[in-house]
Amino acid sequence: RNMSSAGPEGRKKMRECEGLIDSLVYYIQGAIADHEPNDKATENCVCILHNLSYQLEIELPESYAQSIYMQRRNISSNDKTAGCFGTRSRKVKEKQQDTPLPEEKSNPKGVESLWHSTLIRLYLSLIAKSTRNYTQEASLGALQNLTAGTGPMPFAVARTVVQKANGLPSIRAMLHVSHPAVRKTAVSLLRNLSRNTSLQSDIGEQRL
């Protein structure tokens, strides 16, 4: 857990370590299946995955970047939003709608697991079932990291959270917990989700 926060080189080495990410995901799956989402080891596993998902879109190996982000990289930097309250051009919205989503593998391995729907659903399950603030914050933070970019992968993760896994009720509940860091991370995640124009009606219907 400490090593996973060592910086870009540390994250890269840990992502490349054979079997590490798979083992962490496997442990979390077992903890949830055994109805033990509050143990310390689960917290540690989620915090490690949270750290390894940081800057993932930027730090992905070139082989992944070429296959996943090729379409998005052709968008001019002039088309990007100016910020939370900045204006978006129609062209940006159309690009967002038209960008092909990455094809999900049925049996992901290693770094591919970090943005796979299986792990996304595990995060949402921990958000709903765990009472440990650090586990909740790390799960929310991992989803925040994965939805922070502008490419197809962050958009696909956001769509999974909102539409496929029905994650909004669990995220909304985190806005009312007593721990301020959990609330702050939940708000940041919702901010990322709301940037996707095709998801805004779903988010609005939840009266967030």
C-alpha positions as CSV (number, residue, x, y, z in Angstrom):
1,R,0.0,0.0,0.0
2,N,2.8,2.4,0.8
3,M,4.8,1.5,-2.3
4,S,1.8,2.0,-4.5
5,S,1.9,5.7,-3.6
6,A,5.6,6.1,-4.5
7,G,5.0,8.0,-7.8
8,P,4.8,7.2,-11.5
9,E,7.7,4.8,-11.6
10,G,6.5,2.9,-8.6
11,R,3.0,2.6,-10.1
12,K,4.4,1.5,-13.4
13,K,6.5,-1.3,-11.9
14,M,3.6,-2.5,-9.7
15,R,1.2,-2.5,-12.7
16,E,3.7,-4.6,-14.6
17,C,4.2,-7.1,-11.8
18,E,2.7,-10.4,-13.0
19,G,-0.3,-11.5,-10.9
20,L,-0.3,-8.6,-8.5
21,I,-3.4,-6.8,-9.7
22,D,-5.2,-10.1,-10.3
23,S,-4.4,-11.2,-6.8
24,L,-5.8,-8.0,-5.3
25,V,-9.0,-8.3,-7.3
26,Y,-9.3,-11.9,-6.3
27,Y,-9.0,-11.1,-2.6
28,I,-11.6,-8.4,-2.8
29,Q,-14.0,-10.7,-4.6
30,G,-13.6,-13.3,-1.9
31,A,-14.1,-10.8,0.9
32,I,-17.4,-9.6,-0.6
33,A,-18.5,-13.2,-1.3
34,D,-17.8,-14.0,2.4
35,H,-19.6,-10.9,3.6
36,E,-16.5,-9.5,5.1
37,P,-16.1,-6.1,3.4
38,N,-14.7,-4.4,6.5
39,D,-11.5,-6.2,7.2
40,K,-8.2,-4.4,7.1
41,A,-6.8,-6.5,4.2
42,T,-9.6,-5.5,2.0
43,E,-9.0,-1.9,2.8
44,N,-5.4,-2.3,1.9
45,C,-6.2,-4.0,-1.4
46,V,-8.6,-1.3,-2.4
47,C,-6.2,1.4,-1.5
48,I,-3.5,-0.2,-3.6
49,L,-5.8,-0.4,-6.6
50,H,-6.9,3.2,-6.0
51,N,-3.3,4.3,-6.2
52,L,-2.6,2.2,-9.3
53,S,-5.5,3.7,-11.1
54,Y,-4.2,7.2,-10.6
55,Q,-3.1,8.9,-13.9
56,L,-3.9,5.6,-15.6
57,E,-5.1,7.2,-18.9
58,I,-1.8,9.1,-19.1
59,E,0.5,6.4,-17.9
60,L,-0.9,3.4,-19.9
61,P,1.7,1.6,-21.9
62,E,1.8,2.6,-25.5
63,S,0.4,-0.7,-26.7
64,Y,-2.8,0.0,-24.8
65,A,-2.8,3.7,-25.7
66,Q,-2.7,2.9,-29.4
67,S,-5.6,0.5,-29.3
68,I,-7.8,2.4,-26.9
69,Y,-7.2,6.1,-27.4
70,M,-6.3,6.4,-31.1
71,Q,-9.6,7.9,-32.0
72,R,-9.7,10.4,-29.2
73,R,-6.2,11.7,-29.7
74,N,-7.3,13.3,-33.0
75,I,-9.5,15.8,-31.2
76,S,-8.0,19.3,-31.1
77,S,-7.0,20.7,-27.7
78,N,-9.1,23.8,-28.7
79,D,-12.3,21.7,-28.4
80,K,-11.8,21.0,-24.7
81,T,-14.0,22.5,-22.0
82,A,-12.8,25.5,-20.1
83,G,-13.8,24.1,-16.8
84,C,-16.7,23.3,-14.6
85,F,-18.8,26.3,-15.7
86,G,-17.1,26.7,-19.1
87,T,-18.9,26.5,-22.4
88,R,-18.8,23.4,-24.5
89,S,-18.9,23.5,-28.2
90,R,-21.4,21.3,-30.1
91,K,-18.4,19.7,-31.8
92,V,-17.0,18.4,-28.4
93,K,-20.4,17.0,-27.5
94,E,-20.7,15.2,-30.8
95,K,-17.1,13.9,-30.5
96,Q,-18.0,12.5,-27.0
97,Q,-21.1,10.8,-28.4
98,D,-19.3,9.4,-31.4
99,T,-16.1,8.1,-29.8
100,P,-16.1,4.3,-29.9
101,L,-15.9,2.6,-26.5
102,P,-13.1,0.1,-25.9
103,E,-14.1,-3.5,-26.3
104,E,-14.1,-5.2,-22.9
105,K,-12.3,-8.6,-22.5
106,S,-14.2,-11.4,-20.9
107,N,-11.1,-12.5,-18.9
108,P,-8.9,-9.5,-18.2
109,K,-5.4,-9.9,-16.8
110,G,-3.1,-7.4,-15.0
111,V,-3.5,-3.8,-15.9
112,E,-6.6,-4.5,-18.0
113,S,-8.5,-5.4,-14.8
114,L,-8.1,-1.8,-13.5
115,W,-10.9,-0.5,-15.8
116,H,-12.9,-3.7,-16.3
117,S,-16.6,-3.7,-15.3
118,T,-15.9,-6.6,-12.8
119,L,-13.7,-4.3,-10.7
120,I,-16.0,-1.4,-11.1
121,R,-18.9,-3.4,-9.7
122,L,-16.6,-4.5,-6.8
123,Y,-15.9,-0.9,-6.0
124,L,-19.6,-0.1,-6.0
125,S,-20.3,-3.1,-3.8
126,L,-17.8,-2.0,-1.3
127,I,-19.2,1.6,-1.3
128,A,-22.6,0.1,-0.5
129,K,-21.6,-2.6,2.0
130,S,-18.4,-1.5,3.8
131,T,-18.6,0.7,6.8
132,R,-14.8,1.5,6.8
133,N,-14.3,5.1,5.8
134,Y,-10.9,4.4,4.2
135,T,-12.4,1.5,2.1
136,Q,-15.3,3.8,1.0
137,E,-13.0,6.6,0.2
138,A,-10.6,4.4,-1.8
139,S,-13.4,2.8,-3.8
140,L,-14.8,6.2,-4.6
141,G,-11.4,7.5,-5.4
142,A,-10.6,4.7,-7.8
143,L,-13.7,5.4,-9.7
144,Q,-12.9,9.1,-9.6
145,N,-9.4,8.3,-11.1
146,L,-10.9,6.1,-13.8
147,T,-13.5,8.7,-14.9
148,A,-11.1,11.7,-14.8
149,G,-9.9,11.5,-18.4
150,T,-11.5,12.5,-21.7
151,G,-10.9,9.3,-23.7
152,P,-13.0,6.2,-24.4
153,M,-12.0,4.3,-21.3
154,P,-13.1,7.0,-18.8
155,F,-16.3,7.4,-20.7
156,A,-16.9,3.6,-20.7
157,V,-16.3,3.4,-16.9
158,A,-18.7,6.3,-16.3
159,R,-21.4,4.6,-18.4
160,T,-20.9,1.3,-16.5
161,V,-21.2,3.2,-13.1
162,V,-24.4,5.1,-14.1
163,Q,-26.3,2.9,-16.5
164,K,-25.0,-0.7,-16.3
165,A,-24.3,-1.1,-12.6
166,N,-26.8,1.4,-11.2
167,G,-24.1,2.9,-9.0
168,L,-25.7,6.4,-8.4
169,P,-27.8,5.4,-5.3
170,S,-24.7,4.1,-3.5
171,I,-22.6,7.1,-4.5
172,R,-25.4,9.5,-3.5
173,A,-25.6,7.8,0.0
174,M,-21.9,8.8,0.5
175,L,-22.9,12.5,0.3
176,H,-24.5,12.1,3.8
177,V,-21.8,10.2,5.7
178,S,-20.0,12.0,8.6
179,H,-16.4,11.5,7.2
180,P,-15.6,14.7,5.2
181,A,-13.0,13.0,2.9
182,V,-15.6,10.4,1.8
183,R,-18.1,13.2,1.0
184,K,-15.5,15.2,-0.9
185,T,-14.4,12.2,-3.0
186,A,-18.1,11.3,-3.8
187,V,-18.7,14.8,-5.0
188,S,-15.6,14.7,-7.2
189,L,-16.7,11.4,-8.7
190,L,-20.1,12.9,-9.5
191,R,-18.5,15.9,-11.1
192,N,-16.6,13.5,-13.4
193,L,-19.7,11.5,-14.2
194,S,-21.7,14.6,-15.0
195,R,-19.3,15.7,-17.7
196,N,-20.6,13.0,-20.0
197,T,-23.6,14.5,-21.9
198,S,-25.3,11.2,-22.6
199,L,-25.4,10.4,-18.8
200,Q,-26.7,13.8,-17.6
201,S,-30.4,12.8,-17.9
202,D,-29.8,9.7,-15.9
203,I,-28.0,11.7,-13.2
204,G,-30.7,14.3,-13.2
205,E,-33.4,11.8,-12.7
206,Q,-31.7,10.7,-9.5
207,R,-32.1,14.3,-8.3
208,L,-28.5,14.6,-7.4
